[in-house]
Amino acid sequence: MDEIIASLVGRVQSHRGNWRELASDAKVSYSWLAKFGQGHIPNPTHNTVRRLQTALDAREPAAQ
């Protein structure tokens, strides 16, 4: 699995329990997000990755 995707999977996993809201924010289905968060989608599309990164960035405090 690509480093960027592996990092994104880790970020998604850290929001377990809030996946329904995260899926809605990223405009993906809950089912897709659950599969991705479990590492079952190794090659998501670029647009989906960008939407997910944007949704996660909005939920996480900026690193200082």
Backbone torsions as a table, in degrees:
resi	resn	phi	psi	omega
1	MET	NA	136.4	178.7
2	ASP	-57.2	145.0	-179.4
3	GLU	-58.3	-42.0	-178.8
4	ILE	-65.1	-43.7	180.0
5	ILE	-66.7	-42.9	178.7
6	ALA	-60.4	-40.7	177.5
7	SER	-64.4	-42.0	179.6
8	LEU	-65.7	-39.4	176.4
9	VAL	-60.1	-43.6	178.3
10	GLY	-61.0	-41.4	177.9
11	ARG	-63.9	-41.4	178.3
12	VAL	-63.5	-43.9	-179.8
13	GLN	-60.3	-33.3	-179.9
14	SER	-69.2	-11.4	179.0
15	HIS	-108.2	17.6	177.8
16	ARG	-56.6	137.9	-174.5
17	GLY	101.5	-19.3	178.0
18	ASN	-123.0	21.2	-175.1
19	TRP	-65.8	-32.2	179.5
20	ARG	-62.8	-45.6	179.4
21	GLU	-67.3	-41.9	179.2
22	LEU	-62.6	-43.3	178.2
23	ALA	-59.6	-44.1	179.1
24	SER	-62.3	-44.8	179.7
25	ASP	-62.1	-37.4	-177.4
26	ALA	-87.3	-3.4	-179.7
27	LYS	59.5	44.4	172.4
28	VAL	-127.1	162.4	178.2
29	SER	-75.7	155.2	175.9
30	TYR	-59.7	-40.5	-179.7
31	SER	-59.8	-45.5	179.3
32	TRP	-61.9	-46.4	-177.6
33	LEU	-63.1	-40.8	178.6
34	ALA	-62.3	-43.9	178.2
35	LYS	-64.0	-43.4	179.3
36	PHE	-63.5	-44.7	-179.3
37	GLY	-64.2	-21.1	176.9
38	GLN	-96.1	4.0	176.5
39	GLY	80.5	17.8	-178.0
40	HIS	-91.4	-0.1	177.1
41	ILE	-124.6	89.5	-174.1
42	PRO	-77.8	-15.1	-174.0
43	ASN	-137.4	67.6	179.4
44	PRO	-72.4	161.3	179.6
45	THR	-71.1	156.9	180.0
46	HIS	-58.8	-44.8	-178.4
47	ASN	-62.6	-38.8	179.0
48	THR	-66.9	-41.8	177.6
49	VAL	-60.2	-44.8	-178.8
50	ARG	-63.4	-44.0	178.9
51	ARG	-63.1	-40.2	179.6
52	LEU	-67.8	-42.4	177.0
53	GLN	-61.0	-42.8	179.4
54	THR	-62.9	-43.9	179.3
55	ALA	-64.4	-41.5	178.6
56	LEU	-67.5	-41.5	178.7
57	ASP	-59.2	-36.7	-179.6
58	ALA	-70.1	-26.1	-177.6
59	ARG	-91.0	-21.6	-174.6
60	GLU	-105.4	140.0	177.1
61	PRO	-66.9	147.2	179.7
62	ALA	-66.0	139.8	177.5
63	ALA	-68.9	139.6	-178.2
64	GLN	-112.3	NA	NA
